Amino acid sequence: MNGHQPSWRKPAGMLIILGLIAVLAFTVTTVIEAIGGLSPIAAIPVYAIAGILWIAPLRPLLQWMETGQWRRPKN
């Protein structure tokens, strides 16, 4: 044993990520009829933006899981 204690942040962060995915899935199933009613040309940007937006909260969360800080330290 090297004396390194495992961090509780990683399992907690994984549970938060699963929660975010569940919220996203609920949101998508709630608004899918409105998106499905759009023309394919109008739906492409909606799907592209939604595909990018769900990743946005992950960067600070992954940073916190690794370092315990929400923001990268200023150098």
C-alpha positions in Angstrom: 0.0 0.0 0.0 1.4 3.4 -1.0 -0.5 5.5 1.6 -2.6 7.2 -1.1 -6.2 7.4 -0.1 -8.7 7.2 -2.9 -10.8 10.3 -3.4 -14.6 10.2 -2.9 -14.9 12.9 -5.6 -14.6 10.4 -8.5 -17.5 8.2 -7.5 -19.6 11.2 -6.6 -18.7 12.9 -9.9 -19.8 9.8 -11.8 -23.1 9.8 -10.0 -23.6 13.5 -10.9 -22.7 12.7 -14.5 -25.3 9.9 -14.6 -27.8 12.4 -13.1 -27.0 14.9 -15.8 -27.6 12.3 -18.5 -30.9 11.3 -16.9 -32.0 15.0 -16.8 -30.9 15.3 -20.5 -32.9 12.2 -21.4 -36.0 13.5 -19.6 -35.7 16.9 -21.3 -35.2 15.3 -24.8 -38.2 13.1 -24.3 -40.3 16.1 -23.2 -39.4 18.2 -26.2 -39.0 15.6 -28.9 -42.4 16.2 -30.5 -41.6 19.9 -31.0 -38.2 19.0 -32.5 -39.7 16.2 -34.6 -42.1 18.7 -36.1 -39.3 20.8 -37.5 -38.1 20.4 -41.0 -34.9 18.5 -41.3 -32.9 21.6 -42.2 -34.2 23.4 -39.0 -33.7 20.3 -36.9 -30.0 19.9 -37.7 -28.9 23.1 -35.8 -31.1 22.2 -32.9 -29.5 18.7 -32.6 -26.0 20.2 -33.1 -26.5 22.8 -30.3 -28.1 20.3 -27.9 -25.3 17.9 -28.6 -22.7 20.5 -27.6 -24.6 22.1 -24.7 -24.9 18.9 -22.6 -21.1 18.6 -22.6 -20.6 22.2 -21.2 -21.2 21.3 -17.5 -18.8 18.4 -17.7 -15.5 20.3 -17.9 -15.8 22.0 -14.5 -17.2 18.8 -13.0 -14.3 16.7 -14.4 -11.8 19.4 -13.1 -13.4 19.1 -9.6 -13.3 15.3 -9.7 -9.5 15.4 -10.5 -8.3 18.3 -8.3 -11.1 19.2 -5.9 -11.3 22.7 -7.4 -14.0 23.9 -9.7 -11.8 26.3 -11.7 -8.3 25.8 -13.0 -5.7 27.6 -10.8 -4.5 30.9 -12.3 -0.8 30.9 -13.1 
